[in-house]
């Protein structure tokens, strides 16, 4: 378990942040120590300069004796320097330091007899050509302060690192539990439980979004597999009868045909049945190709008013022959982007569906309208309609209503419509009209601003 925690992405990210924090803390600690040390030194030098100024004022006022008196007072006063030296020609006149070679400016001297060794920092100057003055303080207290600050920084740093490591472990455990849940769901699906899904916490973090995307993908796969199962069952159901009839006729011709004409008739019937079966598989392959999105490369702008007028001219005579009335209403013209050939197939299937599945005398209307940059083309009729409970199944491949079983076909027309609509990001709406009738509407995003029709 520990090895797994260390090898998680969460732990690696936490380790990177710990390293960055450690480097930042080290730089901060060094900076603090340098600043504090410099402040201590500056303060000692300021005290020393103040003491030297006081001694210099006394010397200039009343001479050497006053300078000695000022040094004596400063040595006993709080807040003053720790060490003084007033000497002339190598002989100490006042102070608590031994005579030393004269040097001026800011000096660092060894502390005499100190254990452990430390230093004195101070300032030196000449009050007169032969009168030398030094004032300074012990750096031991500054060193103790630095050590104390360093200890505090070390403890703070160690605590922060431990807290960061603990946070990394907790984050890694949480991350690992989430990924294990995803792995368990995937394993269950691979073992055949297609209903298993990745748990979602509702936190909307990156793992939640990943889980939602995986679940959406699994839902899509499950729907496709169910669709494949349904199509397989429908193919088996719908092909059993024609294939059985084909075999029966061929068997009958083999046993009972006595002349060449009988064999020719049997072969002609077999070829017709084979063409119908091949047409079924061709339509299924076409739907699969469209659902794969391969036709998007051929999209172009299409003016729907002219497009629908052409379809009206093509299907008008067909509707007249079936004793129907086919009309076109352009409420507002618009253009969309799409594959012209596929859109012809889509709307042709809708119009044919209305012509074939309604009784004579039905009025069929094609309506084009635009609302909020969405183009809607509706095919309406006042025929008997379709029961509400069958609306959701109309677009399933090979689905045919019982009322349509007596007509030729395999129930792929509306399945093809659904595939083409999905390719064009269109939405299909099925409605039963008030007072009887049926309406199929296809809504497509508009490609350009609509103009009056």
N, C-alpha and C positions, 0 to 999 in steps of 0.2 A: 504493500500500500504506500509506503514511504517513497519507494522508487517511482511509482506512478505519479505521486504528487509532485516530485521533483521534475518529472518529464512532461508536465502539463504546460500549455501555453500561458495560463494564468500565472504559474510560478515563475516562468521565464520573464514575463513582463514585470512581475513584482521584484525579481532579482535585479533587473535593469534599473528600476526606480530606486532600489536600495543602494546600488552602486553609485547612481547619480547623486542620491542624497548624501552618501558617505563622502564622496568627493567634495560636494558643496559644503558639508559640515567641516571637513578638514580645512578647506580654504577659509571658511568663516572663523574657525578656531585660530588659525595662524594669524589672520588679520586682526582678530580681537587681541591676541597676545602682543602683537607688534604695537598696536595702538595704545594698549594699556601701559606697556613698558615705556613707550615714548612719552606718554602723559606723566608717568612717575618721574622720569628723568627731567622733563620740562619743569615740573613742579619743584624738584630739588634745586634745579638751576635758578628758578625764580626766587626761591627762599635765599639762596646763596647770594644772588645779586642784590636782594633787598638788604641783607646783613652787611655786605660790603659797602653799599651806599650809606648805611647808617654809620659804620665805622669811619668812612671817608668824611662824612659831615662833621663827626666829632673831632677828627684830626684837623680839619681845616678851621674849626672853630677855636679849639683850645690846645691843639698840639697832640703830642704823643701820649701824654697821660690820659687825656680825654678818650683817645682811641682805645687805650687799654681798658678804661672803665666801661666803654660801650661794649667791648668784646665780653667782659665779665658779665654784664647785664644780659646780653643776648644769649650767652651759654645757659643761663638759668631761666630764660623766658620760654614759654611753650610756643610751638609753631615756628621756632627759629631753627637754624642749622645745628647739626650735632657736633661739628668739629670746626675749630678756628686755629689759625696760626698767624701770629704777627712776629716777624723776625727782621734783624738787621745784621748784615754781614755774617750770616750763618748762625746767629745767636737768637734764641727764642726770647721774645719780650712778653708775649701773652698767648693764651690759647691752650689747647690740650693735644696738640700734635707735635711730634719731634721736628726739628729743623730739616729742611729739604732743599735741594737745588731749585732755585727760582725758575718757574715757568708761568706764563700768563695764559689766560683764556679758560676754557672749560677743560678740566682735568679729571682723570680717573686714577685714584691712588689705591694701593693695597692697604687693607685694614691691618694695622699692626697687631700680631698675636692672635688673630681671630681663628676660631675652629668651628665649623669648616671655613676655609678661606673665603672672604668676600671683599668687596671694594667700597671705596668712598668716592662719590661724585661731587664735584664742586667747581668753584670759579676762583681764579687767582689774578691779582693785579699788584701794581706798585703804587703805594701812597706817596712815596718820594723815591728819588733814585736809589737809595739804599734801604728803603723800608718796604718790605714785602708782606702782602696779606693774602691769606687763603681762607675760604669759607665753604663748607660742604656737609653732606649728610651720608649716612650709611645706606648702601643699596640692598642690604639684607632684607629690610621690610618690603621693598619692591619685589625682591625675588620670592619672598613668602606669598605675596599677593598673586604673583604670576602662577606659582605652583597651585594655589587654592583655585584660581580661575581655571587652570588646566584640568584639575581634578573634577571640577563641576562640569566642564565641557565634555570630559571623557565619560562621566556617568550619564549625562544627557545623551551623548552620542550612542553609547551602548544601549541605553533604554530605547532610544528611537529605532536603532537597528533591530533590536529584538522585537519591538512592536511591528516594524515593517515586515520582518520575517514571519511573525505570527499572522499578520494580515495576508501575506502571500500564501501561507498554508491554507487559511480559511477560504480565500478566493479560489485557490486551486481545488479544494474539496468541493466547493460549490460548482465550479466549472466542470469538474470531473463527474459529479452526480448528474449534471444536465446532459453531458455528452454520453454518459452511460445509458441514460434514459432514451436518447436518440438511437444508440446502438441496439438497445433491447427491442425497441419498436421495429427497427429495420430487420433484426434477426427474426422476430415473430412473423414479419411479412414474408421473409425468405422461406420460412417454414410452412407458409400457406395460410396464415391468418391475415387475410387482406383487409380486415376491419381494424387492425391495430393502428394506432396513431401516436405521434410524438406528443407528450404532455406539454401544455402551454400554461405558464404561470400567470400571464396577464400583466407582466411588468413592462412589456413593449421594449425590452432591451434587444441586443443583437441576436442572442440565442432564441428569444421568443420569436423574433422576425424570421429567423432561420427555421424554427419549428413550424411556424405558420406556412412558410413557403413549401417545406417538405410535406406537410399535411395536405396543402392544396394540390401538390403534384401527385400524392398518393390518391386523393379523391379523383383526380383526372384519370389516373391509370386505372383505378377501380371502375370508373364509368366506362372507359374504353374497353376494358376486359369484359364488362357486363354487356356492352354493345356488341363485342365480337361473339360472345356466347349467344346473345339473342339472334344475331345475324346468322350464325352457324345453324341454330335451331330452325330459323325461318327458311334458310336455304334448303336444309334437309326436308323440311315440310313441303315447301313449294316445288322442289324439284322431284320429289318422289313420284308425284302423279304423272308429269310429262315423261319422265324417264321410264316409268312402268308402262305407260302407253306406248312409248317408242319401242321398248323391248317386245311388248305383246304383238305389235304390228309386224315387227321384223320376224318374230317367231311364227306368226300366222302366215306371213308370206313364204317363209322357208318350208312350212308344212303343206300349205294349200295352194300356192301359186302354181299355175299350169302353163301360163303364157308369159311372153316377154312384157306385155303391157301390165300384168299384175306386178311383176318385179319392178318396173319403172314407177308405178304408183307407190309402191312400198318405199322405194328409195327417195322419191320426191317428198313423201311424208316425213321420212327420217331426216332428210336434209333440213326441212322447215323446222322441225322440232329442235334439231341441233343448232340452227341459227338463233332460235329463241333462247336457248340455254347459253350460247356464246354472248348474246346481247346482254343477258343478265350479268355475266361475269365482267363484260366490258364496262357496264354501268357501275358495278362495284369498284372496279379498278379506277374509274374516273373519279368517283367520290373519294377514294383513298388519296389520289393524286392532289385533288383540290384541298382536302384537309391537311395535307402536308405543306401547303403554302407555296408550292413551286410556281404558281402562276402570278405571284405578286409583282414579278419583274416586268410584266406586260401591262401594268396599270397606266391609264391615260385619262385625260379629262373627257367627260361625256356629258353632252347637253341632253337632259332628260326629256324635254318637250319634243324635240325632233325624234329622239329615240323611241318614245312611246307612240308617237304618231305613226312611225313605220310599223311597229307591232300591231297597232290598230288596223292599218291597211292590210297586213298579212292575215290576221285572224278574223277580220270582219266577214269575209265570205264564208269561212268555216263556221262561224256563229250563225250566219244566215241559213246555211244548209241544215244546221241542227235546230232551226226555228227559234234561235235566241236573238236577243238584242245586245250588241256590244257598243258601249259608248266610252268616250274619253273626256275627262274634266281636268283642265290645267288651271288650278287655283293660283299657282305661282311657280314660275319656271326656276330651275336651279341646275347647277352642274355638280357632278361628283367625280371622284377618281376611282377607276375600276377597270376590269377586264371586259371589254365589250362583248366578246363571244360568250363568256360565262354569264353575264347579265342578260343577254338574249335568252340563254337557256333557262335562267331563273324565272324571268317574267313569262316566258312561253309556257313553262310548266304550270305556273299559277293560272294563266288564262285557259290552257287546255284542261286543267283540273276542274275549273268552273264550268267549262262547256260540256265536258264528258259526264260529270257527276251531278248534273241538274236536269230536270225534265224540260221538254220543249216549252217555249213561251217564257223562259226565265230572262230577266233583265240583268246583264252583267255590266258593271261600271268600273273603269280604271280611273283612279283619282290621284293627282300629283299635288302635294302641298308642302309648304316649308314653315317650320316653327322653331325659333331659337337655334338657327344654323343647323337644323336637322331636317333632312329631306325624307318625306314619307310617301311611298307609292302603295296604294291600297287596291286590291281586286275584290269588289263586293258583288254579291248576287242576292236575289230574293227567293232563292230556292229553299228546299227543305232544311238545309243547314246540317250541322254535325253536333251530336250530343256533347255537352260540356265535359263529361268524363272521358271522352276520347280525344280531346284537344291535345293533351300532352303526348299522346302516342302517334300523332299524325306524321311526325318527322322521323320516326324510327325506320331504319332500312327494312324493307320487305314487309312492313306493316300494311295490311289492307283490311278495310272494314268489310263486314260480312255482306253488306249491300253491294260491294264492288267485286266480290269474288267471281261473279259471272262474266266480268269484262276481262279482256286480255291485259297482260301486264304483271309486274312483280312488286309493285308498291315502292319503287325507288324514286319516283318523281319528286316528292316533297323532301325525301332524304337528300337528294341532290340540291334542292333549293336551300336546305339548312346548311349544307357544306359550303355552298357559294356565298351565302349570307355571312357566315362566320369568317370566310376569307376576306370579305370586304368590311369587317367590323360592324356589320349591320345587325339589327335586332328585329326578330319576327314576332308579330302579335296576332293572336287568333281570337276572333270575337264572333259571338252569335248575335245577330242583329235583332233589335226589338221588333216583334211582330213576325218573326221568321226571316231566314236569310243567314248569310255567312260572309265573313270578311277576313282576308289575310293581308296584313300590312307589313311592309319592309321599310325600316327606318335606317338611313345612311347619313353619316356626317357630311355636311356640305363642303365642297372643295373651294368654292369662291362665293362672294356675296351674291344673293339671289337678285334677279331682276324680274320685273313684272312680266307676266305671260299673257 
